[in-house]
């Protein structure tokens, strides 16, 4: 094995830092949403990840991410014909890892109401089941997003006390 082949082997087995870290998760529904303003002008595209809540017979948002112009391929859901699932993957810069999210169902929508924000009214963001967050080493620091929205006053104190930390949804930009 030559020196170049050995170096290639090491990079494949050991990895090259952030590219070697990946997290794969499964959700019940992946939605590609095209949001438009009240005049019908395109504002942004986003991917929303949902979990089915059988107790209330509806989907609840787990997380969402914006699709930027430079993300022509990697944040757009693609069908995997090998197992009939839909997949979204992207490099999560905040968590320094490759995220791969698969979903059983897929839909694409064009709306003038943001489905993720509307879903917040049904289930407070802090009560969502979050995507996996990798553990942080002592040398690293994860900066949490600021909570800019007020808490829904209709939530009971028990629901608020049982809510997870405000890292509820990933926002990969």
C-alpha positions as CSV (number, residue, x, y, z in Angstrom):
1,X,0.0,0.0,0.0
2,X,1.6,3.3,-1.1
3,X,1.7,6.4,1.0
4,X,-1.1,8.1,-0.9
5,X,-3.3,5.0,-0.6
6,X,-2.6,4.8,3.1
7,X,-3.5,8.5,3.6
8,X,-6.7,8.0,1.7
9,X,-7.5,4.9,3.9
10,X,-6.9,6.9,7.1
11,X,-9.1,9.8,6.0
12,X,-11.9,7.3,5.1
13,X,-11.7,5.3,8.4
14,X,-10.8,8.1,10.9
15,X,-12.6,11.0,9.1
16,X,-11.6,14.5,8.6
17,X,-13.3,16.3,11.5
18,X,-16.8,17.6,11.0
19,X,-17.5,15.5,7.9
20,X,-17.2,12.3,10.0
21,X,-19.9,13.2,12.5
22,X,-23.4,12.4,11.4
23,X,-26.8,11.9,13.0
24,X,-29.7,10.0,11.3
25,X,-33.2,10.4,12.6
26,X,-36.7,9.4,11.4
27,X,-39.9,11.6,11.4
28,X,-43.4,10.8,10.3
29,X,-43.8,13.6,7.8
30,X,-41.4,15.9,5.9
31,X,-43.0,19.0,4.4
32,X,-41.4,21.3,1.8
33,X,-43.2,24.6,2.3
34,X,-43.0,27.6,-0.1
35,X,-44.2,30.7,1.9
36,X,-45.7,33.6,0.1
37,X,-46.7,37.1,1.3
38,X,-50.3,38.5,1.1
39,X,-49.5,39.7,-2.5
40,X,-48.5,36.3,-3.6
41,X,-44.8,37.0,-3.7
42,X,-42.4,34.2,-2.7
43,X,-40.7,35.0,0.6
44,X,-38.8,31.8,1.6
45,X,-38.7,28.0,1.4
46,X,-38.5,25.8,4.5
47,X,-38.5,22.1,5.4
48,X,-40.6,21.2,8.3
49,X,-40.3,17.9,10.2
50,X,-43.4,16.5,11.9
51,X,-44.3,13.7,14.4
52,X,-47.7,12.1,14.4
53,X,-49.6,12.7,17.7
54,X,-52.2,9.9,17.9
55,X,-53.8,11.2,21.1
56,X,-55.0,14.4,19.2
57,X,-54.9,12.9,15.7
58,X,-52.6,15.5,14.1
59,X,-49.0,16.2,13.3
60,X,-46.8,18.2,15.6
61,X,-43.7,20.0,14.4
62,X,-40.4,18.7,15.7
63,X,-38.1,21.0,13.9
64,X,-37.7,23.1,10.7
65,X,-34.9,24.6,8.6
66,X,-34.8,27.3,5.9
67,X,-33.6,26.5,2.5
68,X,-31.2,29.1,1.2
69,X,-30.5,29.7,-2.5
70,X,-27.1,28.0,-2.1
71,X,-28.8,24.9,-0.8
72,X,-30.2,23.8,-4.2
73,X,-30.0,20.1,-3.4
74,X,-29.0,19.2,0.1
75,X,-32.0,20.5,2.2
76,X,-34.6,19.6,-0.3
77,X,-36.4,16.3,0.4
78,X,-35.5,13.5,-2.0
79,X,-37.2,10.1,-2.4
80,X,-35.1,7.1,-1.6
81,X,-36.5,4.3,-3.8
82,X,-34.5,1.6,-2.0
83,X,-36.7,1.8,1.1
84,X,-39.5,4.1,0.0
85,X,-38.6,6.9,2.4
86,X,-38.0,10.6,1.9
87,X,-34.6,12.1,3.0
88,X,-33.3,15.5,3.8
89,X,-29.6,16.0,4.7
90,X,-27.5,19.0,5.4
91,X,-24.4,20.1,7.2
92,X,-25.6,21.5,10.6
93,X,-23.0,24.2,11.3
94,X,-24.3,24.9,14.8
95,X,-23.9,21.3,15.8
96,X,-20.9,20.6,13.5
97,X,-22.4,17.5,12.0
98,X,-24.1,16.0,9.0
99,X,-27.9,15.7,9.7
100,X,-29.8,13.0,7.8
101,X,-33.6,13.0,8.4
102,X,-35.8,10.4,6.9
103,X,-39.6,10.5,6.8
104,X,-42.3,8.0,5.9
105,X,-44.6,10.7,4.3
106,X,-43.9,13.8,2.3
107,X,-45.9,16.8,1.1
108,X,-45.1,20.0,-0.7
109,X,-47.2,23.1,0.1
110,X,-47.5,26.7,-1.1
111,X,-49.0,28.9,1.6
112,X,-49.6,32.4,2.9
113,X,-49.6,31.2,6.5
114,X,-46.4,29.7,8.0
115,X,-47.3,26.1,9.0
116,X,-44.6,25.9,11.6
117,X,-45.8,29.1,13.3
118,X,-49.4,27.9,13.1
119,X,-48.4,24.7,14.8
120,X,-46.8,26.6,17.6
121,X,-50.3,27.7,18.6
122,X,-51.3,24.0,19.0
123,X,-48.2,22.9,20.8
124,X,-45.7,25.3,22.4
125,X,-42.3,25.1,20.9
126,X,-40.8,24.1,24.3
127,X,-43.0,21.0,24.4
128,X,-41.8,19.7,21.0
129,X,-39.8,16.5,20.7
130,X,-36.4,17.8,19.7
131,X,-34.0,16.5,17.1
132,X,-30.9,14.8,18.5
133,X,-28.2,17.2,19.7
134,X,-24.7,15.9,19.9
135,X,-22.8,16.2,23.2
136,X,-20.3,19.0,23.5
137,X,-16.8,18.4,24.6
138,X,-15.0,20.7,27.1
139,X,-13.2,22.5,24.2
140,X,-16.4,23.3,22.3
141,X,-19.2,25.6,23.1
142,X,-22.7,25.5,21.7
143,X,-24.4,28.9,21.5
144,X,-28.1,28.6,22.2
145,X,-30.6,30.8,20.2
146,X,-32.3,33.6,22.1
147,X,-35.9,33.0,22.9
148,X,-37.6,36.0,21.2
149,X,-41.3,34.9,21.5
150,X,-43.5,35.1,24.5
151,X,-44.9,32.0,26.1
152,X,-48.5,31.0,25.3
153,X,-50.5,32.3,28.3
154,X,-53.0,29.4,27.8
155,X,-50.4,26.7,28.8
156,X,-50.9,25.3,32.2
157,X,-48.1,25.7,34.8
158,X,-47.7,21.8,34.8
159,X,-47.0,21.9,31.0
160,X,-44.5,24.7,31.4
161,X,-42.7,22.9,34.3
162,X,-42.5,19.7,32.2
163,X,-41.2,21.5,29.1
164,X,-37.7,20.7,28.0
165,X,-35.1,23.5,27.7
166,X,-35.6,26.1,25.1
167,X,-33.4,24.4,22.5
168,X,-36.7,23.0,21.1
169,X,-36.2,23.4,17.4
170,X,-33.1,23.5,15.3
171,X,-32.7,26.5,13.1
172,X,-30.0,25.8,10.6
173,X,-29.1,28.8,8.5
